[in-house]
Amino acid sequence: MEQDLAILSSIGASNSMNHWFRKNLGDAMLAAPLLDPIKAHYLTEFGLANDCNEAAIFVRHESEGRLHCELNVYFSPATFVVAKAAAAHPCNKPTPDGLSLLAGSESAWSILFSENAS
């Protein structure tokens, strides 16, 4: 955790727009209530209008070969403030396979996962 905080501090807010973030909520069967505060914070920051098409939060059930799957939340670079509040960790851009949109505009799919998006 301290290492992740150091990474967040070192990239700073100005460079954070280039980094994706991930938060593992643990057992998917128990994680649903943990999504509500994340979505509420997103709505506080970006509202319902979804004017910022690059601000989106995605979720995916991942098992990595284990019996039970875990729920991972992926924050696009534009949602840095929400990711930081959720104590999310910097990560590589996720593949769109198996992702579901938790918060944001539907147009985020084509903007964030087009072949030209980094």
N, C-alpha and C positions, 0 to 999 in steps of 0.2 A: 504494500500500500504506500509506504513512504517513497519507494522508487517511482511509483506512478504519479504521486504528487510532485516529485521533483521533475518528472517529464512534463507535466502540465505547466509547472512554473517556468521551465526552460523554454517551452514553445511560446508562451505568452499569448495574450488575446489577439495580437495582430497576426501571428502565424497560425493560430488555431483554426482559421478558416480553411486550411488545407488538410486538416486531419479529421478522420472519422473517430468515433468513440464507441466503446462497447461496455455494457453493464450486464453481468450475468446475474439473473434473479434467482437462480437455483431451480429446484424442482418445479417443473411447469405446472403441476397439479396445485401447487401452493402459491404460485407467483402472481396470479391474476390481481389480487388486491394491491400488490406493489406497483402495478401499472397506473393506477388511478392518480397518485401524486405526480408521476412523471408527465402524464397527459395534462393534468391541471396546470403544471408549471409551463408546459408548452403553450397552452391556451392563454396563460397570463402574459407570456412574452410575445406571442405572435397573433393571438386572437383567433376568431373563427373565419376571418376573411381569407386566410391563407394567401395573402399577397406575396409572401416570400416563397416562391416555388422551390427554392433550394433548401428550405428549412423543413425537414421531415424526420420522423422517427419511425423506425421499422422494428419488427420483432421476428424471431425465428426460433422454432423448437429444434434443438440440436442434441444429439445423443453421443456423438463421438465414440460409438461402439459400446456404450454402457446400456444397462437395462432400462433405466429411467432417463427421459430427456430433460434438459434444462432449457429455460427460456432466456434467450439473449436479446437485449435491446441494443439496436444500432442507431446512433445519433449522427446525422449528416453534419458536415463541418459548420454549416450555418446555425446549428442548434448548440453551439459550444456552451452557452450560458446554462442551458438546461442539462447538458451532459455533465458539466462541472458540478452543478447542484446535486445531481444524482450520483456523484462520485464515480462516474464512468471512466474507463481507462482508454488511452489512445490505442487505436488499432488500425489495421489495414482496411481499405475499403472492402465491404463484404460483396460477395457475389449476389445477384438478385434472386438466385434460386432458393425457393422456400421462404422468402421474406414476405411479411404482411405489413401493410401500412398501418401504424398505430395513430399517428398524428401528422397532418400536413396535407398538402394538395395532391390530388391524383397525378397532376402533371409532373410531380417530383420524380416519378419513375423514369420518364423519358429524359428529364434534365440530368438527373444524377447517375443514371445507368446507360446513357447512350455511349456509343463507342468512343466519342470524343471527350466524355467526362473523365476527369482524372480521379 
